[in-house]
Amino acid sequence: MADVSARTRIREGLIQGIEHDEFDACGGDFYARGHIRAIAAVVGADAGMLIGEYDATHPSGKPVTVEELPEVRSRSPRHAKRHRWLAPALYLLGLVTVGFVAIWLTPVTGGSPHAVRSSGVAAARTPGASGGRHPASASAPVSPAPTAAPVTEVTPVSAAAFGPGGRSNGDDPQDASLALSGDPATPWHTDWYSTARFGNLQSGTGLLVDLGRNVTAASVAIRLGSTPGADLELRAGTTLSGMPVVAGAGDAGGNVRLSLASRPRIRYLLIWFTLLPRDPAGTYQADISSVTVSESDS
């Protein structure tokens, strides 16, 4: 009954009334015929015959009950049971529904109770598997994790002081090689200035290093003095002309590593200071004791 109600969208109480030849709740001839047609379609009965039978017993077009038609009760047994088809039809539909659900839930050897559909579908989903299960060996292959490209540490072969006018007016040129010593106790120093901006005497100062060959650079590591406060640009290229800025740092101090996402081809590096940190004496200067380039093989 519930299944017929769900499939026809007719209330169960109304279906029960129609089963007992009670059509008062249908709301009229038109709706009664519609309900009969819908129920007949679900239970597999002949809708035309049943509607014709309904019309024969309701000539006035007004819904009535069996009790209001005594002449119908005196008819032959075939006519007296004109709507008794509904009860056995509903019962049969219920048996079919229960049987279908039972088959659906019946477990199959080697498979899940809910995996039962048809052998063809199961075989199509899991070729070569029994009972709808995937073989234990059919797990998806795991792709190996990508490995990072190997890098090589490159130490510059020489260093030179570099000023606004080039190598001719750089700071502390005689000690420029100390920038590659690797010893923070003996670094190369810029000249000292009265302000962080070089006492307004110039725009900056720097150190030019030569790697000795062209490399594909992944990063540059620079060891500055321990006091932060230095702003710097890193310019690079394969020649000394037109070296673009490839990285930069602000308020830097100690060990600084600058990543070069563009992986430029370089031979020369210019570490150019645009702001100096304060030293213990109250003046301003920067230190460098180590420069290393990571060369990418990719």
Phi, psi and omega per residue, in radians:
M1 nan -0.826 -3.138
A2 -1.084 -0.662 -3.132
D3 -1.162 -0.735 3.102
V4 -1.102 -0.719 3.131
S5 -1.084 -0.751 -3.121
A6 -1.160 -0.674 -3.079
R7 -1.378 -0.465 -3.141
T8 -1.782 -0.263 -3.060
R9 1.083 0.555 3.035
I10 -1.860 2.361 -3.109
R11 -1.015 2.544 3.135
E12 -1.049 -0.674 -3.138
G13 -1.093 -0.657 3.126
L14 -1.201 -0.673 3.098
I15 -1.126 -0.712 3.104
Q16 -1.088 -0.674 3.115
G17 -1.127 -0.767 3.120
I18 -1.100 -0.638 3.112
E19 -1.054 -0.543 -3.137
H20 -1.791 0.426 3.080
D21 1.094 0.542 3.123
E22 -1.977 2.010 -3.048
F23 -2.020 0.134 -3.098
D24 -1.001 -0.649 -3.053
A25 -1.382 -0.080 -3.083
C26 -1.260 -0.464 3.122
G27 1.601 0.216 3.093
G28 2.333 2.935 -3.124
D29 -0.978 -0.832 -3.060
F30 -1.018 -0.810 -3.116
Y31 -1.251 -0.632 3.118
A32 -1.050 -0.794 3.132
R33 -1.090 -0.706 3.131
G34 -1.085 -0.718 3.129
H35 -1.141 -0.743 3.137
I36 -1.067 -0.751 -3.118
R37 -1.112 -0.728 -3.125
A38 -1.169 -0.769 -3.133
I39 -1.159 -0.718 3.137
A40 -1.072 -0.680 -3.136
A41 -1.117 -0.630 -3.116
V42 -1.283 -0.736 -3.042
V43 -1.597 -0.021 3.074
G44 1.423 0.485 3.136
A45 -1.713 2.929 3.132
D46 -1.430 1.816 -3.075
A47 -1.151 -0.680 -3.119
G48 -1.069 -0.756 -3.131
M49 -1.132 -0.737 -3.082
L50 -1.209 -0.680 3.108
I51 -1.184 -0.665 3.069
G52 -1.081 -0.683 3.110
E53 -1.144 -0.671 3.126
Y54 -1.130 -0.761 -3.117
D55 -1.122 -0.598 -3.126
A56 -1.178 -0.523 -3.093
T57 -1.665 -0.107 3.127
H58 -2.281 1.089 -3.063
P59 -1.135 -0.470 -3.101
S60 -1.367 -0.185 -3.101
G61 1.414 -0.001 3.126
K62 -1.739 2.233 3.134
P63 -1.073 2.299 3.131
V64 -2.353 2.961 3.091
T65 -1.828 2.972 3.137
V66 -1.082 -0.614 -3.104
E67 -1.104 -0.438 -3.126
E68 -1.480 -0.086 -3.122
L69 -2.167 1.355 -3.112
P70 -1.118 -0.467 -3.119
E71 -1.195 -0.452 3.121
V72 -1.230 -0.635 -3.116
R73 -1.155 -0.372 -3.113
S74 -1.579 0.018 -3.127
R75 -1.321 3.116 3.142
S76 -1.138 2.789 3.133
P77 -0.952 -0.561 -3.122
R78 -1.102 -0.685 3.141
H79 -1.415 -0.563 -3.115
A80 -1.143 -0.382 -3.108
K81 -1.927 0.640 -2.988
R82 -1.098 -0.539 -3.111
H83 -2.008 0.229 -3.136
R84 -1.343 -0.010 3.069
W85 -1.165 -0.407 -2.978
L86 -1.213 -0.729 -3.097
A87 -1.090 -0.926 3.111
P88 -1.128 -0.551 3.125
A89 -1.136 -0.756 3.105
L90 -1.120 -0.700 3.127
Y91 -1.084 -0.765 3.136
L92 -1.105 -0.728 3.119
L93 -1.073 -0.688 3.101
G94 -1.093 -0.736 3.116
L95 -1.095 -0.729 3.131
V96 -1.103 -0.736 3.139
T97 -1.102 -0.807 3.129
V98 -1.076 -0.740 3.131
G99 -1.100 -0.708 3.134
F100 -1.118 -0.766 3.125
V101 -1.097 -0.704 3.139
A102 -1.091 -0.723 3.109
I103 -1.147 -0.700 -3.130
W104 -1.053 -0.676 -3.056
L105 -1.623 -0.067 -3.102
T106 -1.194 2.169 -3.140
P107 -1.215 2.634 3.075
V108 -2.033 2.465 -3.113
T109 -0.936 2.190 3.114
G110 1.420 0.128 -3.113
G111 -2.349 3.005 3.139
S112 -1.478 2.569 3.116
P113 -0.971 -0.543 -3.090
H114 -1.601 0.042 -3.116
A115 -1.536 -0.070 -3.048
V116 -1.362 2.054 3.013
R117 -2.274 -1.370 3.016
S118 -2.705 2.666 -3.082
S119 -1.068 -0.570 3.137
G120 -1.150 -0.773 -3.132
V121 -1.145 -0.778 -3.130
A122 -1.061 -0.743 -3.131
A123 -1.160 -0.616 -3.136
A124 -1.183 -0.573 -3.107
R125 -1.377 -0.609 -3.080
T126 -2.314 1.356 -3.114
P127 -0.998 2.298 3.079
G128 1.420 -0.019 -3.111
A129 -1.767 2.648 3.110
S130 -1.821 2.485 3.049
G131 1.199 0.297 3.095
G132 1.382 0.094 3.127
R133 -1.611 2.606 3.024
H134 -1.448 2.433 3.090
P135 -1.075 2.581 -3.116
A136 -1.054 -0.483 -3.086
S137 -1.514 0.033 -3.050
A138 -1.631 0.332 3.135
S139 -1.145 2.607 -3.093
A140 -1.149 2.402 3.123
P141 -1.134 2.506 -3.129
V142 -1.696 2.156 3.137
S143 -1.289 2.389 3.121
P144 -1.137 2.544 3.123
A145 -1.152 2.419 3.135
P146 -1.113 2.427 -3.141
T147 -1.686 2.531 -3.136
A148 -1.211 2.528 3.117
A149 -1.127 2.362 -3.130
P150 -1.136 2.582 3.133
V151 -2.194 2.704 3.115
T152 -2.186 2.313 3.112
E153 -1.407 2.213 -3.119
V154 -2.040 2.191 3.083
T155 -1.740 2.258 3.135
P156 -1.005 2.650 -3.119
V157 -1.567 -0.340 3.131
S158 -2.747 2.821 3.104
A159 -2.464 2.559 3.132
A160 -2.495 2.489 3.053
A161 -1.169 2.513 -3.038
F162 -2.426 2.135 3.142
G163 -1.943 -3.039 3.119
P164 -0.982 -0.479 3.123
G165 -1.708 0.135 -3.129
G166 1.815 -2.699 -3.080
R167 -1.280 -0.161 -3.095
S168 -1.356 -0.366 -3.107
N169 -2.347 0.645 3.081
G170 -1.337 2.853 -3.129
D171 -1.405 2.396 3.042
D172 0.799 1.007 -3.043
P173 -1.148 -0.513 -3.094
Q174 -1.207 -0.402 -3.126
D175 -1.874 0.265 -3.076
A176 -1.035 -0.563 -3.117
S177 -1.133 -0.367 3.122
L178 -1.159 -0.306 3.093
A179 -1.138 -0.281 3.131
L180 -1.909 0.191 -3.060
S181 -1.245 -0.501 -3.071
G182 1.379 0.074 -3.110
D183 -1.960 1.921 -3.122
P184 -1.140 -0.242 3.114
A185 -1.377 -0.331 -3.127
T186 -2.283 1.162 -3.091
P187 -1.534 3.009 2.901
W188 -1.482 2.388 3.118
H189 -1.944 2.518 2.845
T190 -1.253 2.927 2.968
D191 -1.104 2.800 3.079
W192 -1.607 2.571 -3.090
Y193 -2.294 2.788 -3.085
S194 -1.381 -0.321 3.096
T195 -2.368 2.900 3.128
A196 -1.144 -0.378 3.140
R197 -1.801 0.716 2.970
F198 1.106 0.537 3.133
G199 1.024 0.424 -3.124
N200 1.049 0.429 3.127
L201 -1.583 -0.489 -3.102
Q202 -2.761 2.985 -3.061
S203 -1.488 -0.328 -3.123
G204 3.032 -3.124 3.065
T205 -2.692 2.802 -3.064
G206 -2.833 -2.998 -3.112
L207 -2.316 2.257 3.114
L208 -1.816 2.202 3.132
V209 -2.080 2.575 -3.118
D210 -2.040 2.146 -3.139
L211 -1.417 -0.199 3.124
G212 1.497 -0.243 3.127
R213 -2.831 2.865 3.088
N214 -1.370 2.358 3.112
V215 -2.379 2.773 2.971
T216 -1.607 1.895 -2.984
A217 -1.560 2.291 3.078
A218 -1.726 -0.600 3.134
S219 -2.845 2.879 3.107
V220 -2.308 2.257 3.103
A221 -1.888 2.270 -3.118
I222 -2.252 2.294 3.061
R223 -1.765 1.983 3.101
L224 -1.697 -3.133 3.014
G225 -1.152 2.860 -3.025
S226 -1.252 -0.357 -3.105
T227 -1.462 2.132 3.106
P228 -1.270 2.965 3.089
G229 2.225 -0.031 -3.123
A230 -1.524 2.344 2.943
D231 -1.858 2.350 -3.110
L232 -2.561 2.715 3.000
E233 -2.002 2.577 3.052
L234 -1.986 1.988 3.098
R235 -1.850 2.557 -3.057
A236 -2.665 2.710 3.093
G237 -3.124 3.050 3.110
T238 -1.550 -0.222 3.057
T239 -2.303 2.981 -3.123
L240 -1.436 -0.134 -3.139
S241 -1.762 2.361 3.057
G242 1.165 0.709 3.121
M243 -1.360 2.030 -3.121
P244 -1.399 2.815 3.030
V245 -1.297 2.175 -3.128
V246 -1.942 -0.223 3.122
A247 -2.924 3.015 3.126
G248 -2.863 2.904 3.129
A249 -2.613 2.616 3.110
G250 -2.208 2.567 3.140
D251 0.881 0.753 -3.019
A252 -1.538 2.720 3.056
G253 -2.983 2.742 -3.127
G254 1.251 -2.525 -3.130
N255 -1.443 2.155 -3.123
V256 -2.128 2.237 3.058
R257 -2.075 2.168 -3.124
L258 -1.911 2.061 3.122
S259 -1.424 2.461 3.135
L260 -1.989 1.567 -3.050
A261 -1.099 -0.500 -3.090
S262 -1.399 -0.116 -3.136
R263 0.852 1.038 -3.080
P264 -1.250 2.678 2.976
R265 -1.502 2.150 -3.045
I266 -2.449 2.785 2.897
R267 -2.277 -0.605 -3.091
Y268 -1.946 2.477 3.051
L269 -2.155 2.330 3.013
L270 -2.025 1.956 3.068
I271 -1.576 1.885 -2.990
W272 -1.979 2.011 3.139
F273 -1.491 2.286 3.058
T274 -1.951 -0.174 3.087
L275 -2.648 2.388 -3.043
L276 -1.865 2.576 3.051
P277 -1.411 2.783 3.118
R278 -1.406 2.415 3.114
D279 -1.745 2.999 -3.105
P280 -1.042 -0.418 -3.110
A281 -1.445 -0.057 -3.141
G282 1.573 0.043 3.037
T283 -1.758 -2.997 -3.042
Y284 -2.271 2.202 3.050
Q285 -2.824 2.802 -3.119
A286 -2.073 2.677 3.126
D287 -2.127 2.604 2.958
I288 -2.408 2.267 3.117
S289 -2.159 -0.091 -3.134
S290 -2.815 2.414 3.043
V291 -2.395 2.204 3.139
T292 -2.406 2.420 3.118
V293 -1.956 2.326 3.039
S294 -1.617 2.031 -3.126
E295 -1.617 2.225 3.127
S296 -1.588 2.411 3.125
D297 -1.485 -0.168 -3.099
S298 -1.501 nan nan
